[in-house]
Amino acid sequence: MATRKATDGYEVCTLLSKDELQRVVGGTFTNDPAGSGFCILQTKDPYQVVSLIVTVLDDETKAKGEQTTVGGNTAYQVVDEDGACDLHVMLTDDPKAFINTLDAGVAVISGGGDACEGARKLAEAVFAKLPNA
């Protein structure tokens, strides 16, 4: 754990502006980043579904994920059978913390693009904006 990040006290969906999100994952967002604890966004050209949530990392996700790092913190990349990619980045190693992970997800529906590359760029950009714990 290189940097402990806060797990509450902010709205994860508004840490990046719509313009910043478009630069990070590509495409043109069809809705504004907003939400209460999580958000699901869509882009066109390419058509993608993008999600952000600060949540708990369960053992099943950890077991099926490929371990990597984001910002020096342990992360788990999970790709589903349809090619959607989620990157779960550990925010704290406090065993008492229920909420402990940033989940950045991208599913490319049409128009090309690499879902895991998008998820990584999204996770890195949001992680950099998260307040330190």
Summary of the structure (lengths in Angstrom):
residues: 133
radius of gyration: 13.8
end to end distance: 12.1
largest distance: 42.6
contacts: 425
relative contact order: 0.25
helix: 24%
strand: 36%
